[in-house]
Amino acid sequence: TAVGFGMDPDLQIDIITELDLVNTTLGVAQVSGLHNASRAFLFQDIEREIHAAPHVSEKLIQLFRNKSEFTFLATLQQKASTSGVILSIRELEHSYFELESSGLRDEIRYHYRFKGKSRTEVFPYRLADGQWHKIAVSLSASHLLLHVDCNRIYERIIDPPETNLTPESNLWLGQRNRKHGFFKGVIQDVKVIFIPNGYITQCPNLNRTCPTCSDFLSLVQGIMDLQELLAKMTAKLNYAETRLSQLEDCHCEKACQVNGLIYRDKDSWVEDDHCRNCTCKSGVVECRRMSCPPLDCPPDALPVHVESQCCKICKAKCIYGGKVLAEGQRVLTKSCRECRNGVLVKVTETCPPLNCSEKDHVLPENQCCSVCRGHNFCAEGHRCGENSECKNWNTKATCECKNGYLSVQGDSAYCE
């Protein structure tokens, strides 16, 4: 039949013939098949080893090499409610091609490999029913077709299977290996064909261009079913449009969600972290920075930021060697001293060891411990507002307003 379709005999392999199955092969017995044109064998439920000889495996490896299109064909009668592997091409535990029929779940499973990983495609179908069936699995790159009894049952796009079989690969018929996956039933006409749409060799009538009368009646029935479905969908759509028009008349209050909290429309709250007053307006959060009163510090004080307060306060300053120090600033005399409430207080603090040469030591402004050149001052928690960003310099970090923002009252830590 294949030759009648103009197919090169060298592009197919007859599995039963190549395995040289005979009536004396352990675990199989020759029986009558669906037809008498080829031999059929009953695969019995006993221990058996039905696999290819080395020269057959080598022939199979050569046929699969660099092929992106092939079809597996078989005619079989599987014992009802049993499970087993019809054909397996594998290396140890890795399946390159394996077709399994599960009568326990009524599934046909195709196992293969893609980029070194195992893949499985599952097709719900009852093949194990004690009846004769023709099955054809056709692959063309990533396109898979499953025919049963000359009917196209499934068509899928899958990951392209690996077809470059390793030299250690072997072919098993009616089982996964010598211990597992025993098929129970009769198998006939098992072939692998390396041409596009190889299922046509099993079902020549599929190679036609004109529909039959039965096809035409099925198309008419399909159109009638679609018209009925369209009428139902139109009725549902009209009902949905009616409900939608009713919903449009409803007033929905738009709320705001901030840090896991829900605020209703026109609710106000204070964001302490950013020193802002915020309001929910129609689902949009609007925030404004708290206005700080102008500071008029006395001559012996300076405005400084204090933890947990948004506005600067006046704190007593310190003077050392003509240099003015604000609250919290340090100076290195014979020992480290810090300005606290207008008085230089000795700080007992051990400087950490530096992992750089002495020529790269840098003394930061208002600090007593040197750091290595290129030190990240911003990483020490230098506080800048949400509209300003921290910039590192040689001896300190400063806040700079982002593009489009100006400092608030001359302080670049807070920008608008």
N, C-alpha and C positions, 0 to 999 in steps of 0.2 A: 504493500500500500504506500509506504513511504517513497519507494522508487517511482511509483505511478505518479506521485506529486512532484517528481523531478528533484528529489532530495538525494544528496550524496550519501551513500551507505556508510562512508567513513565518519559521518557526523552524527552517528547514533551508536548506542551500545545496548544490546539485548541482554539484560541482567541474568535472566534464567539460563540462557544459552552460555554466557560467559562463565557463570558459576558452575556449569556442567552438572546441574541437578539431575539425579537419576532416582529411580524407585528405591534404591538401596541406601540413599543418603540418610544418615541418622537424623531422625526428627521430622522427616517429610515423607509423604507418600503420593505418588502420581494418581490423580483422579480425573474425572470428566470435568471440563471447565464450562464456561459460558458458551464456547464454541469449540470445534475440533480442529481449527486451523493451527493451534499451537498447544504446547503442553501446559497443564495446570497441576499445581501441587498443593496438597493439604499440609499445613504447618500445624503439627501436633503440639499438645501442651506437655512436652517433655524437654529435658535438657538437650540442647543442640548447639552447633556452631556453624551457622550458614554465613560465611564471609568469603571475600574474593581472594584468589591466589595472588602472589606478588606481581606477576606479569599483567593480571587484569587491573590491579590497583594502579600500576604504572600507566596503562592505557587510559584509565579514567582520569588520572592527574593531567596527562597531556591534553585530553579533550577539554577539561575544565579550564586549563591555563589561559588567562587573558580573555575568557569568554564572558560577555555581559548578557547573553541571551541563551536560555536553555529551558527545556520542559521535561518534567518527570511524568510518566504515564504508567498506569496500572489498572488491571481489571481484577476485582477481588470480591470475595464473599466472606465477611467477617462474622464470627460467631456473636450472637446477640449479647449485648451488655458486657462485652469484654474490652480490654484496652491493650494496645500493643503498638510497636513501631513497625511501619511498613517498610521503610528504607532508611538507612543511616550511613552517611559518609562522614567519618570522624577520625580525629587523632587523639587517642587516649580519652580525655573527658570533654574535648572540644568538638562540637558538631559544626561542620561546614554546611551540611544539608541533612535534615532529618524530618521525616513526615510521620506523625504519630496520630493514631485514631483512638480517642477515649470514649468507650461506650458507657463509662460511669458518669461522665459529665456531658455526653453528646457533643463532643468537640473534635475538630481537626486542628492539630497544632503543627506549625512549621517552625523548626529551630534552625538558626543560622548564626554567623558571626559577622560583626561589623567593627572595624578598627580594633580588632583583638578582643572584643567583648561579645558575650552571648546575647542573642536577641530571640524573642519568641513572638510569633503572630498566632492568635487564637481565632478560629472560625467556628461559631456555634453551628453544628450540623450533626445529624445522627447517621453515621456511616455503619456502625456496628448493629445491624438489624437482621442479620441472617440472610439478606438479599444480595443479589449481584449488583455491583456498581462499577462504573468506569470513573476514574478520577484522574485529573490532569492539573498539575501545578506549573504555571508558566511564569518565568521571570525575565524581564527585560530592563536591565540596570536597576532602577528603584521601583519599577512597575510590576505588581504581582496580580496574576489572574488565577482563580480557582474555578475549574469546571467539574461538575459531578453529573454523570449521565448526560453529557453534552449540553448541560445548562450552565450558563455563567452564574455562579453562585455569589462570588465575592470578587471585588476589584479594589486594590489598595495601592497607595504609595508608601513604600517602606525604605529603611536605610539600605543602600546598595550592598548586597551580600559579598563577602570575600569568596573569590573563586580560584585563587592561587593556592591549591592544596599543597601541603607539605609532603615530602617523600614518605613520611611515616603514616600517612592517611590510609584508611582501609574502608571497604564497603561491606555492610552487613545487610542481609535481606531477612525481613521478618523478625528482627530483634535489634536492640541498641548495642549490645555487646554479648559476651558469652554468658552473662549472668542475668541481664535485665531486659525488659521491654519485649517479651515474647509475644508475637502475633499469633492469634488463634483463628484459623479459617483457611480459605483457599485463595491462592494468588496466581494470576495468569497475565501474560503480556506486560511484563515490567520492563520499561525502557527509559533511557535518558536521551533526549534529542536536542542537538545544538543548532537549532534554526529558529527564526522568529515565528511566533504563533504555532509552535509545534503541536498544540492540541488538535489542529486540523487533521493530522494523521490519524488520530483516534476517532474524530467526528467530522468526516468529510462534508457533511451537509451544512456545517457552520460556515464553510467557505462559499457564501452566496451573497448576491447583491440585492435581489428582489425579495420582498416579503411574501409569504404564503397567505392564503385566505385566512388561516388561523391567526397569523401574525396581524393581519389587517383588522380582524374582529377584536383582537386583544387591544390594538391601538384605539379603536373606536370606544371600547369599554373604558380604557384609561382616560380618554378625553371626557367621557361622561362623568367619571369619578372626579376629575379635576374641576369640571363645571360645578358639580355639587359642592366640592370643597370651597370653591371660590364664592359661591352663594353664602355658605356658612360664614366664611371669613368677612365678607362684606357686611353681613348682619352684625357680627361682633365689632367691626370697626365703627359702624354707625352708633352702636351702643356706647363704645368707648369715647367717641367724639361728644356724645350727649353728656356723659359724666364729666368730661374735661371742661366743657363750657360751664357746667355747674360749679366746678372747683375754681374757675377763674373769677367767679363772683365772690369768693371767700377772701377775707382779709387775713393774711399770714404775717404775724409779727416776726421780724428778723432779729435773731439773738446773736450774741458774740461769744465765741469760745476762746479763752485765754488761759494757757497753762493748766488745762483740764477743768477750768471753772466756767460756768455758763452765766453770762450777764444778759439781762433783758434790755430791750430798747430803752435808751435814755438813762440807764444805770451808770453811775460814776464810781471810780475807785482810785486808789493811790498805788503807784508802782514804786516801792521804796528803792528797789535796786537801781532804777534809772532816774529817781527823783522827778516823777512825772504824774500829773493828774490826767486820768483817762476817762473817756465817755464812750458808750456804745450808741452809735447813731445808724439805725437802719441796717444793722449787720456789719457795720464798718467801725473799727476801733480808731478813735481819734485821741491822741495824747499831746499834751503840752507840758513843757518843762516848768517846774515850780519856779516862780519868780522869787529871787532872793533879795532882801533889802540891801541897799548900798551900805558898805561897812566903812565907818569912820573911826579907825583904830587910833588910840592915843600914841604919842611918840615912842613909848616903850613897848609897843606890841606890833604884831604883824598878823594879817589874815591867813589862816591855814585851814585845810580840810581835816575834819575829825571823823573817825570811823563811826558809821551808822547815822551820820548827819549829812543832809544834802547841801546845806549852805555853809560857807566858811564862817569861822568865828575868830575873834581876836584872841591871840595868845601872846604872853610876854616873850620878848625876843632876848637874845643873848649877844654880847659883843666880846670878841676875843681878838686881840691884835689888830683892831680896826676893821675886822670882818664881822658882818651882821649875820646871825644865825637865827632861823625860825625854829619854832617848837619841833622837836624830833630830829633836827639836823645834828650831825656829829662833826668833831674836829679832832685831829690827831696832834696832841701836844706830847709831853713825855709819856702820857698814857691816853687812852681813848676817852673822850668826854662827849656828852650829849646835852643838848639844850632842853631843860625841863622847867617850865614855869619861870623862865627868865634866869635860871641858874645853870651853869655848866656842871653836870654831875658825872662822876667817874663811872665808866662802863666796864664791868669785868666780863670780857668776852674774848675767847681764844679764836684767833684767825685760822681758818682751815688751810691745810697745805695746798700749794699751787702746782699744777702739772705743766709748768712752762719755765723757760729760762728767766733769770732775773731781769734781763734787758726788756722782756715782754711784760713785766709787772706794771700795772696801772692802778693808781689810787683814785677811786671814784669821788665825785664831788660829795661833800658832806658825809663821808664815810671814813672809817679808820682801818679797814682791812683792804689790802690790795687784791686785785683780780687779774686774770690773764687778759692780754689784749684781745679784743673781739668778743668780750663777755656779753652774754644776752641779758641785759638789765630788764627787758620787758617780761622775761620769763619769771622774774621774782615777784610778780603780782602788781606791777605798776598799774594804777587804776586810771582808765580812760573811759569816757562815756561811749554810748553806742554809735554816736556820729563822729567820733574821733578815733584815731588809731595810734598805737604806741610805736615810736621810732627809737632805735638804738643809736647812741653816739659813743665816742671813745670813752667818756667817763660818766655817762648818765643816760637816762631814758627820758624822753619828753613826749607829750601828747600833741598830735597835729590834727586839725580838722580835715575831714574827707572833702573831696571835690564837691562844690556846691553848698558848703556849710561854713558858717562864721562862728567864731568863739563867742561864748556868752560872758559878758562883762570882762572881757580880756583874758578869760581862762580857757585854754584850748582843750582842757579835759572835758568840757561840756560845750557842744556846738549845736547850732540850729541852722 
